[in-house]
Amino acid sequence: MSKNTSPTTLVMKFGGTSVGSRNAIEQVIKNVRKTRQEWERVVVVTSAVAGVTNLLVESAERAIVGDEVFISQAEKELLAKHFEMAEKLIHSIAQQAQLKQEIKYLSKEFSSICRAISILGEATPRALDAVVSLGERFSVRLLAGALQSAGLPAQYVEATNIVVTDDDFQSALPNLEKTAKNVQNTLMRMLMQRQIPVLTGFIGATEEGITTTLGRGGGDYSAAIIGATLPADEVWIWTDVSGVMTADPRLVPEARSIPELNYREMAELSYFGAKVLHPKAVRPVVEAKIPIRICNTFKPEEKGTRVINENDKAGKKADARQIVKAVTAIPRQRLITVEGRGMLGVPGVAARTFGAVASTGTSVQLITQASSEQSISFSVPDEASESVIASLYEAFSEELSQRDIDRVWASEEVAIITTVGRGLQDTPGVAGTIFSALGAANVNIYAIAQGSSKVSISFIVSAEDAEKAVHTLHHFVAAS
């Protein structure tokens, strides 16, 4: 991959599979070396080694019930996994010994936190962040050491010293202004000295220095935060797929990579099931107007997907030629409906409905309301449906007893199907064409929603019709 108009600063984020083995890290080293020949300044952000985060989460859960045997085995597994990779990747005996000492220290910190959780019998969000953040703290030392051993001037940096967040543990929000000062004082100085900073993704710290995590997609979010505050010329997300696909290749074998998306399209795709890039990660770079590229660590010669400003002229021309860019599916959903003749014209019903849902910690992904105002329907994950129904019954107990609300119920398992493409907002009759095609394929639609972004149309179908719906709509991608 080559730079476009002589940019100078690049942020590269490597996901868990990219640092999941000796061979994977050796490929990362090749990618960093090649990229550094083309870019003046390179910052690397890393995730935890594949599988480590899950082990840490499970360890915290086991610690709550006092499972000391599991904690002991987990500590040994963490040591063994990182020691083995260090021995294979670090050639200097002295450097290897230093790295192993740091890994031992972190493993002791892991067991100490787990013992504290075990004694208390509960894991607070703050304690969970302290445990889960260890994955990136292990990997950043390993990756920086491997880069150094390969002759690259890398130096690990704990993002707790860079990314300043609030104290909403497990889903912290960054303070970009304060983070930018740390970036300039630390990372920019390193870059000016031709060093390669290697940062922990996913984590930050409060102003008091307490470790936080950024929630789902936090590694990508970290890269976007660093990219926006430097500012970088581009941010590249390295993963194990060649960009964003036109559909899930497990459902549609002929799915292909999408060369270019605008920010709104990427956000919609991320939200509705394309797990390559979390929508939260897009925001800092959208505001800074910095392009993102999604690359394949193991096939660096492939261009992947470039995410650009929607006002980019080249992007607008491409959009004009392609109405639908991708089709996504979110399986294992339930359609919850609150309905009753007494709802007509009563203010606050929707607010109370979604307040009740929010009290269960459940995220709603699609909402539709009858124009008569006599029903509200929305989708939630299958596993959350029972708690959501119970919460709604509690919130509307009086209305249900008075029959102002007739019933609250959940459908059988359904799937959300979404078509995404900027051309959807500018092409007359495209929605009718899409639904006609689904009708011809005997796919029944339960609910429809179009977002305010106007670049996506979503609808709900039965679980058994999901794959057929994706196949049917992918023909629009191929034809456009």
RAMO-V322201 format. One record per backbone hydrogen bond with DSSP energy under -0.5 kcal/mol. NH is the residue of the N-H (numbers start at 0). CO is the residue of the C=O. E is the energy in kcal/mol with one decimal. If there is no record, write none. Layout:
nh=NH co=CO e=E
nh=NH co=CO e=E
//
This chain:
nh=9 co=40 e=-2.4
nh=10 co=233 e=-1.9
nh=11 co=9 e=-0.5
nh=11 co=42 e=-3.3
nh=12 co=235 e=-2.9
nh=13 co=44 e=-2.9
nh=14 co=237 e=-2.0
nh=17 co=14 e=-0.6
nh=18 co=14 e=-0.8
nh=18 co=15 e=-0.6
nh=19 co=16 e=-0.9
nh=24 co=20 e=-2.4
nh=25 co=21 e=-2.4
nh=26 co=22 e=-1.7
nh=27 co=23 e=-2.1
nh=28 co=24 e=-2.5
nh=29 co=25 e=-1.7
nh=30 co=26 e=-2.4
nh=31 co=27 e=-2.8
nh=32 co=28 e=-2.7
nh=33 co=29 e=-2.5
nh=34 co=30 e=-2.4
nh=35 co=31 e=-2.4
nh=36 co=32 e=-0.9
nh=36 co=33 e=-0.6
nh=37 co=33 e=-0.6
nh=37 co=34 e=-1.4
nh=38 co=34 e=-1.8
nh=40 co=7 e=-2.8
nh=42 co=9 e=-2.6
nh=43 co=196 e=-2.9
nh=44 co=11 e=-3.0
nh=45 co=198 e=-2.6
nh=46 co=13 e=-2.0
nh=49 co=15 e=-1.6
nh=51 co=48 e=-2.4
nh=52 co=48 e=-0.5
nh=54 co=50 e=-1.6
nh=55 co=51 e=-2.5
nh=56 co=52 e=-2.6
nh=57 co=53 e=-2.5
nh=58 co=54 e=-2.1
nh=59 co=55 e=-2.1
nh=60 co=56 e=-2.0
nh=61 co=57 e=-2.7
nh=62 co=58 e=-2.3
nh=63 co=59 e=-1.3
nh=64 co=60 e=-0.8
nh=65 co=62 e=-1.6
nh=66 co=61 e=-2.5
nh=67 co=65 e=-1.9
nh=70 co=66 e=-1.8
nh=71 co=67 e=-2.5
nh=72 co=68 e=-2.3
nh=73 co=69 e=-2.8
nh=74 co=70 e=-2.4
nh=75 co=71 e=-1.9
nh=76 co=72 e=-2.3
nh=77 co=73 e=-2.5
nh=78 co=74 e=-2.3
nh=79 co=75 e=-2.8
nh=80 co=76 e=-2.7
nh=81 co=77 e=-2.0
nh=82 co=78 e=-2.9
nh=83 co=79 e=-2.4
nh=84 co=80 e=-1.5
nh=85 co=81 e=-2.2
nh=86 co=82 e=-2.6
nh=87 co=83 e=-1.3
nh=88 co=84 e=-1.9
nh=89 co=85 e=-2.6
nh=90 co=88 e=-0.6
nh=95 co=91 e=-2.6
nh=96 co=92 e=-2.4
nh=97 co=93 e=-2.1
nh=98 co=94 e=-2.4
nh=99 co=95 e=-2.5
nh=100 co=96 e=-2.0
nh=101 co=97 e=-1.9
nh=102 co=98 e=-2.4
nh=103 co=99 e=-2.5
nh=104 co=100 e=-2.0
nh=105 co=101 e=-2.1
nh=106 co=102 e=-2.2
nh=107 co=103 e=-2.1
nh=108 co=104 e=-1.9
nh=109 co=105 e=-2.3
nh=110 co=106 e=-2.1
nh=111 co=107 e=-2.2
nh=112 co=108 e=-2.3
nh=113 co=109 e=-2.3
nh=114 co=110 e=-2.1
nh=115 co=111 e=-2.0
nh=116 co=112 e=-2.4
nh=117 co=113 e=-2.4
nh=118 co=114 e=-2.3
nh=119 co=115 e=-2.1
nh=120 co=116 e=-2.2
nh=121 co=116 e=-0.9
nh=123 co=121 e=-0.5
nh=127 co=123 e=-2.6
nh=128 co=124 e=-2.2
nh=129 co=125 e=-1.9
nh=130 co=126 e=-1.9
nh=131 co=127 e=-3.0
nh=132 co=128 e=-2.2
nh=133 co=130 e=-1.4
nh=134 co=131 e=-1.3
nh=136 co=132 e=-1.6
nh=137 co=133 e=-2.4
nh=138 co=134 e=-2.1
nh=139 co=135 e=-2.5
nh=140 co=136 e=-0.8
nh=141 co=137 e=-1.7
nh=142 co=138 e=-3.2
nh=143 co=139 e=-2.1
nh=144 co=140 e=-2.1
nh=145 co=141 e=-2.3
nh=146 co=142 e=-2.4
nh=147 co=143 e=-2.4
nh=148 co=144 e=-2.6
nh=149 co=145 e=-1.3
nh=150 co=147 e=-2.1
nh=151 co=146 e=-2.6
nh=153 co=151 e=-2.5
nh=154 co=195 e=-2.0
nh=156 co=197 e=-2.8
nh=160 co=157 e=-2.1
nh=161 co=158 e=-1.6
nh=162 co=158 e=-2.6
nh=163 co=161 e=-0.7
nh=164 co=204 e=-2.4
nh=165 co=172 e=-1.8
nh=168 co=166 e=-1.7
nh=170 co=167 e=-1.9
nh=171 co=212 e=-2.6
nh=174 co=163 e=-3.6
nh=175 co=173 e=-0.9
nh=178 co=174 e=-2.5
nh=179 co=175 e=-2.5
nh=180 co=176 e=-1.3
nh=181 co=177 e=-1.6
nh=182 co=178 e=-2.7
nh=183 co=179 e=-2.4
nh=184 co=180 e=-2.4
nh=185 co=181 e=-2.4
nh=186 co=181 e=-0.6
nh=187 co=182 e=-2.5
nh=189 co=185 e=-1.9
nh=190 co=186 e=-2.7
nh=191 co=187 e=-2.3
nh=192 co=188 e=-1.0
nh=192 co=189 e=-0.6
nh=193 co=190 e=-1.9
nh=194 co=189 e=-2.5
nh=195 co=152 e=-2.8
nh=196 co=194 e=-0.6
nh=197 co=154 e=-2.4
nh=198 co=43 e=-3.3
nh=198 co=196 e=-0.6
nh=199 co=156 e=-1.3
nh=200 co=45 e=-2.7
nh=201 co=217 e=-1.1
nh=203 co=211 e=-2.1
nh=204 co=162 e=-2.1
nh=205 co=209 e=-2.3
nh=208 co=205 e=-2.1
nh=211 co=203 e=-2.2
nh=213 co=201 e=-2.5
nh=217 co=214 e=-1.7
nh=220 co=216 e=-2.4
nh=221 co=217 e=-2.6
nh=222 co=218 e=-1.8
nh=223 co=219 e=-2.3
nh=224 co=220 e=-2.6
nh=225 co=221 e=-2.6
nh=226 co=222 e=-2.7
nh=227 co=223 e=-2.5
nh=228 co=224 e=-2.0
nh=229 co=225 e=-1.5
nh=230 co=226 e=-0.7
nh=231 co=226 e=-3.2
nh=232 co=8 e=-2.9
nh=233 co=8 e=-1.1
nh=234 co=290 e=-2.0
nh=235 co=10 e=-3.2
nh=236 co=292 e=-3.2
nh=237 co=12 e=-3.6
nh=237 co=235 e=-0.7
nh=238 co=236 e=-0.5
nh=238 co=294 e=-2.7
nh=242 co=240 e=-1.7
nh=245 co=255 e=-2.4
nh=248 co=246 e=-0.5
nh=250 co=247 e=-2.0
nh=251 co=247 e=-2.7
nh=254 co=251 e=-2.2
nh=257 co=243 e=-2.8
nh=258 co=256 e=-0.6
nh=260 co=305 e=-2.4
nh=262 co=307 e=-1.5
nh=265 co=261 e=-2.4
nh=266 co=262 e=-2.6
nh=267 co=263 e=-2.3
nh=268 co=264 e=-2.7
nh=269 co=265 e=-2.6
nh=270 co=266 e=-2.3
nh=271 co=267 e=-2.3
nh=272 co=269 e=-1.1
nh=273 co=268 e=-3.1
nh=274 co=272 e=-1.1
nh=276 co=273 e=-0.8
nh=280 co=277 e=-1.4
nh=281 co=277 e=-0.6
nh=281 co=278 e=-1.1
nh=282 co=278 e=-0.8
nh=283 co=279 e=-0.5
nh=284 co=280 e=-0.5
nh=285 co=281 e=-2.1
nh=286 co=282 e=-2.2
nh=287 co=283 e=-1.4
nh=288 co=284 e=-0.7
nh=288 co=285 e=-0.9
nh=289 co=284 e=-2.4
nh=290 co=232 e=-0.7
nh=291 co=306 e=-2.2
nh=292 co=234 e=-2.5
nh=293 co=304 e=-3.0
nh=294 co=236 e=-2.7
nh=294 co=292 e=-0.6
nh=296 co=238 e=-2.9
nh=296 co=294 e=-0.7
nh=298 co=295 e=-1.1
nh=299 co=296 e=-0.5
nh=301 co=298 e=-2.1
nh=304 co=293 e=-1.7
nh=305 co=258 e=-2.4
nh=306 co=291 e=-3.9
nh=307 co=260 e=-2.7
nh=307 co=305 e=-0.5
nh=311 co=308 e=-2.1
nh=315 co=311 e=-2.1
nh=316 co=312 e=-2.0
nh=317 co=313 e=-2.0
nh=318 co=314 e=-2.5
nh=319 co=315 e=-1.8
nh=320 co=316 e=-0.9
nh=320 co=317 e=-0.8
nh=321 co=317 e=-1.0
nh=322 co=320 e=-0.5
nh=324 co=322 e=-0.5
nh=324 co=419 e=-3.1
nh=325 co=419 e=-1.6
nh=326 co=245 e=-2.7
nh=327 co=417 e=-2.6
nh=329 co=415 e=-2.4
nh=330 co=328 e=-0.6
nh=332 co=413 e=-2.4
nh=333 co=379 e=-2.6
nh=334 co=411 e=-0.5
nh=335 co=333 e=-0.8
nh=335 co=377 e=-3.3
nh=336 co=408 e=-2.7
nh=337 co=375 e=-2.7
nh=338 co=336 e=-0.5
nh=338 co=406 e=-2.2
nh=339 co=373 e=-2.5
nh=341 co=403 e=-1.2
nh=342 co=339 e=-1.5
nh=343 co=340 e=-1.2
nh=345 co=342 e=-2.0
nh=346 co=344 e=-0.6
nh=348 co=345 e=-0.9
nh=351 co=347 e=-2.4
nh=352 co=348 e=-2.4
nh=353 co=349 e=-2.6
nh=354 co=350 e=-1.8
nh=355 co=351 e=-2.1
nh=356 co=352 e=-1.7
nh=357 co=353 e=-2.5
nh=358 co=354 e=-1.6
nh=359 co=356 e=-1.6
nh=360 co=357 e=-1.9
nh=361 co=356 e=-1.3
nh=364 co=378 e=-1.2
nh=365 co=378 e=-0.5
nh=367 co=376 e=-2.8
nh=369 co=374 e=-1.7
nh=372 co=369 e=-2.1
nh=375 co=337 e=-2.3
nh=376 co=367 e=-3.0
nh=377 co=335 e=-2.2
nh=378 co=365 e=-2.0
nh=379 co=333 e=-2.1
nh=381 co=331 e=-2.7
nh=383 co=380 e=-1.7
nh=384 co=380 e=-0.7
nh=384 co=381 e=-1.3
nh=387 co=383 e=-2.1
nh=388 co=384 e=-2.6
nh=389 co=385 e=-2.3
nh=390 co=386 e=-2.1
nh=391 co=387 e=-2.3
nh=392 co=388 e=-2.4
nh=393 co=389 e=-1.9
nh=394 co=390 e=-2.3
nh=395 co=391 e=-2.2
nh=396 co=393 e=-0.9
nh=399 co=395 e=-2.6
nh=400 co=396 e=-2.0
nh=401 co=397 e=-1.9
nh=402 co=399 e=-0.7
nh=403 co=398 e=-2.0
nh=404 co=398 e=-1.5
nh=405 co=338 e=-1.3
nh=405 co=403 e=-0.5
nh=406 co=338 e=-1.8
nh=408 co=336 e=-2.1
nh=410 co=334 e=-1.9
nh=413 co=332 e=-3.1
nh=414 co=460 e=-2.6
nh=415 co=329 e=-2.2
nh=416 co=414 e=-0.6
nh=416 co=458 e=-3.0
nh=417 co=327 e=-2.2
nh=418 co=456 e=-2.4
nh=419 co=325 e=-2.4
nh=420 co=454 e=-3.0
nh=422 co=321 e=-0.7
nh=422 co=322 e=-0.5
nh=423 co=322 e=-0.6
nh=423 co=420 e=-1.9
nh=424 co=421 e=-1.4
nh=425 co=422 e=-0.7
nh=426 co=422 e=-1.0
nh=427 co=425 e=-0.7
nh=429 co=426 e=-1.5
nh=432 co=428 e=-2.0
nh=433 co=429 e=-2.3
nh=434 co=430 e=-2.5
nh=435 co=431 e=-2.1
nh=436 co=432 e=-2.1
nh=437 co=433 e=-1.9
nh=438 co=434 e=-2.2
nh=439 co=435 e=-2.5
nh=440 co=436 e=-1.2
nh=441 co=438 e=-1.8
nh=442 co=437 e=-2.7
nh=443 co=441 e=-0.6
nh=445 co=459 e=-3.1
nh=446 co=459 e=-0.7
nh=448 co=457 e=-2.9
nh=450 co=455 e=-0.6
nh=453 co=450 e=-1.6
nh=456 co=418 e=-2.0
nh=457 co=448 e=-3.2
nh=458 co=416 e=-2.3
nh=459 co=446 e=-2.3
nh=460 co=414 e=-2.2
nh=462 co=412 e=-1.7
nh=464 co=461 e=-1.0
nh=465 co=461 e=-0.6
nh=465 co=462 e=-1.0
nh=468 co=464 e=-2.5
nh=469 co=465 e=-2.3
nh=470 co=466 e=-2.4
nh=471 co=467 e=-2.5
nh=472 co=468 e=-2.3
nh=473 co=469 e=-2.0
nh=474 co=470 e=-0.7
nh=474 co=471 e=-0.7
nh=475 co=472 e=-1.4
nh=476 co=472 e=-0.8
nh=477 co=473 e=-2.2
nh=478 co=474 e=-2.0
nh=479 co=475 e=-1.4
//
